[in-house]
């Protein structure tokens, strides 16, 4: 097994006894092998996205059921919105702890901890009878699980790929779309045909087993790259380009969470039935599965920062041009597919963009700050969206739709400024350079 130690610790991970022989290491940290064992890591990362964020993406189906069933005494719409937001915000909030744990023990220990948290969260949620039970289990505990499993894996592909870095990250990120499709349909079917409790248990057990298989297979190149892995590197925050990346992340997440969790409930607001509402969420994830690899290919050829900004702008345009006037199942599905292909541009490009801004050595430290920055928008976006709803009106989600569209529009402006700053910096370092990123 590859030694996951950093410059702070040269010990092997305690899980080395499960490992196969080491894949050959590359001698240059800044020039990854662009493949090799990286393809196995890509499959593992795809699987992790599928059974962490893909599972979380199906919360829109749970949310719709919770809102209509009223099975938890005293629970409000805001309670259920917070629980979905906690999946994301808690996953991001634990990033400093995960970063330190990874630096000390390698990537496998925190990932196995995450698997245990996520599985326990879903299983325990199946026994919840009060809303605070759901907060602790399907909200906080599942969020911890996603964070501990996903965060150590994100920097891995940038260590293995160079010219195909964005493509690799795009294929990996598409896993969340595939998982979202499967779990959106499976959860609704399980709730209708078995029970809510068993749908939660099966979600936890299946995702736990699949994430364990991926964790056994994945390898880092930390022994070559020697990343700094600071949980909160304040030196990076003194850089204007870093602040712009973080601002883009914060603002774009306001739109992303709103869209991800609102589509199923929006479908019901325009008169669609339960099956159609669940299908809308599934189509959104279908768009994610198809679109993210495409974003990766485009960004590898046209520039990571340029592509992220342009796709962010397209998200805003699609909200105002398609979602705002949508009143039928067909138009809603069309929007879900089109926007699903674009709305998660952050997850496809954040690793490559951060690598381009700060380099591989500082990448884990930069990502750790990025995760902390998006804690608030991921926690409160859906709460804001539900507060903006106008029940019993002709356009119940109008204000929430405008909120999501404006968030993406503002994020695209920030991306434009990031591109300008980055281009100027490159010109200063290499005046003869005129090409794309």
DRENGU-885764 format. One line per 10 residues: their letters; for each residue x, y, z of C-alpha. Coordinates in pm, 1 decimal, m for minus. Example, Ala and Ser with C-alpha at 12.3 -4.5 7.8 and 13.67 -1.06 7.14 Angstrom:
<nodes>
AS = 1230.0 m450.0 780.0  1367.0 m106.0 714.0
</nodes>
This chain:
<nodes>
XXXXXXXXXX = 0.0 0.0 0.0  110.6 355.6 m64.5  241.2 527.7 243.6  m0.8 808.3 325.0  229.7 993.4 560.6  327.0 1352.2 509.8  633.2 1551.0 601.5  496.6 1558.9 956.0  479.6 1184.6 992.4  644.6 904.9 797.8
XXXXXXXXXX = 447.3 619.2 950.6  222.3 396.2 745.7  m152.3 394.6 786.5  m278.1 138.2 1040.4  m479.8 m10.6 754.6  m174.8 m113.6 554.8  m238.2 m477.3 647.5  m538.1 m474.2 411.3  m340.8 m330.7 121.0  m211.7 m474.6 m201.5
XXXXXXXXXX = 137.0 m402.6 m331.2  237.7 m39.5 m373.4  169.5 112.1 m714.2  483.3 269.0 m855.5  547.2 619.1 m722.2  626.6 909.8 m946.3  936.2 1108.1 m869.8  805.3 1458.2 m940.6  533.9 1583.9 m706.2  419.8 1858.3 m941.3
XXXXXXXXXX = 401.7 1627.7 m1246.5  167.0 1337.7 m1164.2  174.6 1014.8 m1369.4  m156.9 1113.1 m1538.7  m295.8 763.1 m1499.7  m150.1 433.8 m1381.7  m299.0 334.3 m1048.2  m481.2 666.6 m1068.6  m750.4 494.1 m1275.8  m826.2 262.5 m983.1
XXXXXXXXXX = m837.5 567.2 m757.9  m1076.4 730.5 m1005.4  m1315.5 434.6 m979.2  m1289.2 449.1 m600.5  m1356.7 825.4 m593.5  m1653.2 782.7 m829.6  m1789.8 522.1 m588.5  m1736.3 750.1 m288.1  m1923.0 1034.3 m458.3  m2200.0 793.3 m549.7
XXXXXXXXXX = m2253.9 670.4 m196.2  m2193.7 994.0 m4.6  m2318.3 1294.3 m202.2  m2539.2 1073.8 m419.6  m2714.6 948.7 m109.1  m2741.8 1302.3 29.5  m2885.0 1423.8 m302.6  m3183.5 1193.7 m248.8  m3280.5 1390.4 62.7  m3519.7 1588.6 m155.8
XXXXXXXXXX = m3735.7 1273.6 m168.1  m3718.9 1231.5 210.3  m3796.2 1602.7 247.3  m4106.5 1576.0 33.1  m4229.3 1278.9 238.6  m4157.6 1450.4 570.1  m4342.2 1765.1 461.0  m4653.2 1574.2 357.2  m4668.9 1302.9 624.0  m4634.3 1504.2 948.0
XXXXXXXXXX = m4503.0 1198.0 1135.1  m4282.5 1391.3 1380.6  m4485.9 1582.5 1643.6  m4423.2 1956.5 1646.3  m4184.1 1948.9 1348.2  m4195.8 2238.5 1102.5  m4088.7 2283.3 741.5  m3782.0 2470.6 866.7  m3678.8 2171.5 1080.7  m3673.6 1941.8 779.8
XXXXXXXXXX = m3489.5 2199.7 569.0  m3222.8 2231.8 839.8  m3173.4 1855.3 849.7  m3093.7 1844.5 478.4  m2862.8 2142.5 514.3  m2682.1 1971.5 802.3  m2578.8 1688.9 568.0  m2366.6 1941.7 380.9  m2270.3 2187.5 654.2  m2159.1 1924.2 906.1
XXXXXXXXXX = m1959.3 1748.9 633.8  m1775.7 2074.5 572.2  m1748.5 2176.5 937.8  m1540.1 1871.2 1029.3  m1279.0 1952.9 764.0  m1012.6 2077.4 1010.8  m1047.3 1759.4 1217.7  m1036.6 1544.2 905.2  m730.8 1730.2 776.4  m541.5 1680.8 1101.8
XXXXXXXXXX = m646.4 1313.9 1122.9  m535.4 1256.5 764.7  m200.3 1422.8 831.7  m143.4 1199.0 1133.8  m286.5 863.9 1022.6  m323.0 878.2 643.5  m645.8 884.2 441.1  m791.8 546.1 538.8  m853.5 600.7 910.3  m1078.2 908.5 870.5
XXXXXXXXXX = m1256.4 746.4 576.0  m1344.8 438.5 779.8  m1461.3 663.6 1062.2  m1685.4 838.3 811.4  m1833.9 510.5 692.7  m1924.9 420.6 1049.2  m2079.5 764.0 1112.6  m2287.5 762.5 794.1  m2413.4 407.3 835.4  m2497.9 462.7 1202.0
XXXXXXXXXX = m2674.2 789.2 1116.8  m2915.7 633.7 869.1  m2981.7 323.7 1078.1  m3040.9 529.4 1393.0  m3270.4 766.3 1199.2  m3494.5 470.3 1118.1  m3583.6 452.5 1488.4  m3644.4 828.4 1529.7  m3976.9 929.3 1682.6  m3910.8 1296.4 1756.4
XXXXXXXXXX = m3766.4 1567.9 1536.2  m3454.8 1615.0 1750.8  m3375.8 1246.6 1693.4  m3371.9 1320.1 1320.1  m3149.5 1624.5 1372.4  m2886.9 1413.2 1547.5  m2902.0 1113.5 1315.5  m3000.1 1191.0 955.4  m2869.1 1545.0 997.4  m2552.9 1569.3 1206.8
XXXXXXXXXX = m2429.0 1209.7 1214.5  m2479.3 1151.0 840.8  m2312.4 1486.1 773.8  m2010.7 1383.9 980.8  m1996.8 1058.3 788.9  m1998.2 1227.3 449.1  m1726.2 1470.9 557.0  m1491.0 1211.6 703.5  m1531.0 987.3 398.1  m1527.7 1244.1 117.9
XXXXXXXXXX = m1277.7 1510.4 227.0  m967.6 1284.8 236.2  m1051.3 1155.4 m112.1  m1093.3 1484.9 m296.8  m725.8 1577.8 m330.2  m631.4 1227.2 m448.9  m714.8 1262.1 m818.2  m521.3 1586.7 m853.8  m218.4 1393.2 m725.1  m258.2 1125.3 m993.5
XXXXXXXXXX = m366.2 1333.4 m1296.6  m226.7 1645.5 m1464.8  m342.3 1713.4 m1821.9  m659.1 1511.6 m1755.6  m710.1 1644.8 m1404.2  m1047.7 1811.7 m1462.3  m1174.9 1515.0 m1665.0  m1084.8 1280.2 m1380.5  m1254.3 1507.4 m1127.0  m1556.5 1539.5 m1354.3
XXXXXXXXXX = m1597.2 1163.7 m1390.7  m1554.0 1123.9 m1016.1  m1808.1 1396.5 m939.2  m2056.4 1231.6 m1177.8  m2080.6 956.5 m918.2  m2301.4 1181.9 m708.3  m2543.2 1205.9 m999.3  m2552.9 829.9 m1050.6  m2605.3 776.1 m679.3  m2869.9 1045.3 m672.8
XXXXXXXXXX = m3064.9 876.5 m953.9  m3051.4 535.1 m788.8  m3135.0 650.4 m438.8  m3403.1 902.9 m542.1  m3601.3 628.1 m714.6  m3514.2 355.2 m464.8  m3602.4 565.4 m160.0  m3943.4 663.7 m295.2  m4017.2 302.2 m391.8  m3900.0 172.7 m52.8
XXXXXXXXXX = m4108.4 428.1 137.8  m4421.0 346.5 m64.1  m4380.3 m33.1 m67.3  m4200.7 m113.1 258.4  m4163.1 171.3 508.7  m3970.7 487.2 585.3  m3771.7 302.4 851.5  m3648.0 30.9 616.6  m3568.9 280.0 341.5  m3334.2 456.1 588.6
XXXXXXXXXX = m3176.0 128.7 702.9  m3115.1 2.7 350.4  m2967.3 338.6 248.9  m2722.0 325.8 539.6  m2616.7 m37.4 496.0  m2575.4 m29.5 117.7  m2380.5 297.6 120.5  m2163.0 175.0 407.1  m2063.3 m144.9 227.8  m1985.8 28.9 m102.7
XXXXXXXXXX = m1782.1 305.5 61.6  m1580.5 43.0 249.1  m1487.5 m123.9 m80.4  m1374.1 209.6 m224.7  m1171.2 293.7 85.8  m977.4 m32.4 60.5  m885.0 43.0 m302.1  m791.3 411.5 m286.6  m429.2 530.6 m252.9  m281.4 877.2 m204.5
XXXXXXXXXX = 57.3 1010.8 m322.1  111.9 1213.8 m6.2  450.9 1046.9 38.9  557.6 1210.5 m289.9  369.8 1541.2 m275.8  435.4 1601.8 97.5  132.2 1834.4 137.3  129.8 2083.0 424.5  m223.8 1984.1 537.5  m291.9 2280.8 765.0
XXXXXXXXXX = m651.1 2272.9 896.6  m678.8 2652.7 869.1  m390.7 2826.3 694.5  m440.1 3200.2 756.3  m147.3 3281.9 528.3  m354.6 3172.4 228.5  m632.0 3411.7 329.2  m400.6 3706.8 266.7  m410.6 3633.9 m106.2  m674.0 3811.4 m316.6
XXXXXXXXXX = m712.0 3521.8 m560.6  m773.9 3280.9 m273.3  m1041.7 3511.9 m129.7  m1210.6 3523.1 m469.8  m1218.9 3142.5 m492.7  m1375.2 3127.0 m146.6  m1630.5 3396.7 m233.1  m1730.1 3208.6 m548.5  m1771.3 2891.2 m341.6  m1985.2 3064.0 m77.0
XXXXXXXXXX = m2222.0 3241.0 m314.4  m2264.0 2955.0 m562.7  m2359.5 2719.2 m279.4  m2659.6 2939.8 m199.6  m2801.7 2854.5 m540.6  m2682.9 2494.4 m547.8  m2850.3 2378.1 m225.3  m3171.4 2560.8 m310.5  m3195.7 2383.3 m644.2  m3085.7 2043.6 m516.8
XXXXXXXXXX = m3339.6 2018.2 m235.6  m3630.6 2220.5 m376.0  m3708.2 2043.0 m702.8  m3920.0 1764.0 m555.3  m4125.7 2004.6 m344.3  m4152.6 2248.3 m637.2  m4293.3 1967.6 m852.3  m4570.8 1911.2 m599.8  m4642.8 2285.2 m586.4  m4735.4 2284.0 m956.8
XXXXXXXXXX = m4967.5 1985.8 m915.1  m4745.8 1687.1 m998.1  m4794.7 1357.4 m814.7  m4546.3 1179.5 m585.6  m4395.9 965.0 m860.7  m4343.7 1263.7 m1088.8  m4192.8 1465.9 m802.4  m3942.5 1187.2 m725.8  m3870.3 1153.8 m1098.2  m3778.7 1523.0 m1118.5
XXXXXXXXXX = m3510.5 1470.8 m854.0  m3389.0 1164.2 m1041.7  m3370.3 1359.7 m1369.1  m3174.2 1632.4 m1192.0  m2922.0 1370.2 m1088.4  m2923.1 1221.8 m1438.8  m2816.4 1560.4 m1568.0  m2543.4 1565.6 m1302.8  m2412.7 1223.9 m1407.9  m2397.1 1320.8 m1775.3
XXXXXXXXXX = m2285.4 1681.0 m1739.0  m1998.2 1664.6 m1491.2  m1757.0 1462.7 m1707.9  m1836.2 1701.3 m1993.9  m1749.7 1999.3 m1772.6  m1423.2 1825.0 m1690.2  m1332.5 1777.4 m2057.0  m1417.0 2138.3 m2142.6  m1223.7 2281.2 m1849.2  m912.6 2075.4 m1932.7
XXXXXXXXXX = m910.8 2230.0 m2280.5  m1054.6 2577.4 m2221.4  m928.8 2656.4 m1872.6  m1056.9 2560.2 m1528.0  m1137.6 2911.7 m1406.0  m1288.2 3021.3 m1738.3  m1510.6 2713.2 m1758.5  m1631.5 2736.8 m1398.9  m1731.1 3100.3 m1446.7  m1911.5 3037.8 m1775.6
XXXXXXXXXX = m2101.3 2735.5 m1642.6  m2198.0 2931.1 m1330.4  m2344.7 3201.0 m1555.5  m2535.0 2937.8 m1756.5  m2687.0 2809.9 m1430.9  m2825.6 3156.4 m1361.3  m2962.8 3189.5 m1716.1  m3131.3 2846.6 m1698.8  m3305.6 2939.4 m1373.8  m3456.7 3258.0 m1517.2
XXXXXXXXXX = m3522.9 3126.4 m1867.3  m3655.0 2775.5 m1791.4  m3733.7 2717.9 m1423.1  m3913.0 3047.4 m1359.2  m4185.0 2991.1 m1623.7  m4209.4 2611.8 m1567.1  m4565.0 2496.9 m1493.1  m4571.7 2146.1 m1643.9  m4399.1 1814.0 m1588.5  m4221.2 1822.9 m1924.2
XXXXXXXXXX = m4066.6 2167.0 m1877.6  m3969.6 2084.2 m1518.3  m3795.5 1764.5 m1629.0  m3621.0 1954.3 m1909.6  m3493.6 2210.1 m1659.8  m3387.1 1938.2 m1415.2  m3175.2 1765.2 m1680.0  m3022.9 2085.6 m1821.8  m2954.1 2246.9 m1486.3  m2849.2 1920.8 m1325.7
XXXXXXXXXX = m2564.8 1903.6 m1576.5  m2437.9 2242.8 m1459.4  m2546.0 2327.6 m1105.0  m2269.2 2125.9 m936.5  m1984.7 2294.0 m1126.9  m1827.3 2374.2 m788.9  m1768.9 2006.9 m708.1  m1613.1 1936.6 m1047.8  m1375.9 2230.7 m1055.4  m1290.1 2318.8 m695.6
XXXXXXXXXX = m1001.2 2069.9 m677.3  m842.3 2165.9 m1011.7  m897.9 2538.9 m949.7  m740.8 2523.5 m603.8  m448.5 2326.2 m749.1  m402.6 2592.6 m1014.1  m415.8 2874.3 m758.8  m197.7 2732.9 m477.9  m34.0 2413.3 m615.2  m48.5 2049.2 m505.5
XXXXXXXXXX = 150.4 2103.1 m187.7  m96.8 2357.0 m47.9  m406.3 2188.1 m196.5  m531.4 2009.9 120.9  m489.9 2331.3 321.5  m678.7 2531.3 58.8  m957.6 2274.5 41.4  m988.9 2270.4 419.9  m1058.0 2645.0 418.3  m1298.9 2603.9 125.1
XXXXXXXXXX = m1505.2 2349.9 317.4  m1530.4 2579.9 619.7  m1641.2 2871.6 402.9  m1940.7 2683.0 262.6  m2070.3 2565.5 602.2  m2314.4 2856.3 636.5  m2462.3 2855.9 285.0  m2510.2 2479.4 286.3  m2678.6 2495.5 628.1  m2917.2 2782.1 557.1
XXXXXXXXXX = m2985.6 2790.5 180.5  m3284.6 2557.3 187.7  m3415.3 2725.7 503.5  m3407.1 3058.2 318.6  m3575.9 2898.0 16.8  m3859.7 2757.6 226.5  m3901.8 3092.0 402.8  m3930.5 3259.4 62.6  m4209.6 3026.3 m48.1  m4556.0 3176.7 m80.3
XXXXXXXXXX = m4796.1 2889.7 m1.9  m5133.6 2890.8 m173.3  m5017.7 3145.8 m431.0  m5003.9 3084.4 m804.9  m4623.0 3094.1 m806.2  m4528.3 2945.0 m470.4  m4154.9 2919.2 m544.1  m4111.3 3248.2 m734.3  m3896.0 3423.0 m471.9  m3691.7 3108.5 m407.0
XXXXXXXXXX = m3626.7 3077.2 m780.3  m3511.8 3439.1 m802.7  m3287.7 3383.0 m498.1  m3118.6 3082.9 m662.2  m3076.4 3259.5 m995.0  m2928.1 3572.6 m839.2  m2686.3 3363.1 m633.1  m2548.5 3198.5 m946.7  m2537.8 3532.8 m1129.1  m2336.4 3693.3 m848.1
XXXXXXXXXX = m2104.1 3391.2 m835.2  m2035.6 3422.8 m1208.2  m1930.2 3786.7 m1159.9  m1687.5 3676.6 m888.7  m1549.4 3413.3 m1126.4  m1492.9 3679.5 m1389.5  m1284.4 3880.5 m1143.4  m1091.1 3567.2 m1044.7  m1014.1 3502.8 m1412.1  m893.6 3861.9 m1457.2
XXXXXXXXXX = m665.9 3843.2 m1152.7  m530.5 3503.3 m1250.9  m457.3 3613.8 m1607.5  m275.6 3923.0 m1484.3  m69.0 3713.1 m1244.8  29.0 3471.9 m1521.8  124.7 3756.0 m1752.0  345.8 3905.4 m1483.0  524.8 3573.4 m1434.6  539.1 3490.5 m1804.9
XXXXXXX = 483.0 3792.5 m2031.4  508.0 3582.1 m2347.2  222.1 3354.6 m2243.6  m108.0 3420.1 m2418.5  m276.0 3077.7 m2407.4  m567.2 2948.2 m2210.7  m533.8 2792.6 m1867.8
</nodes>
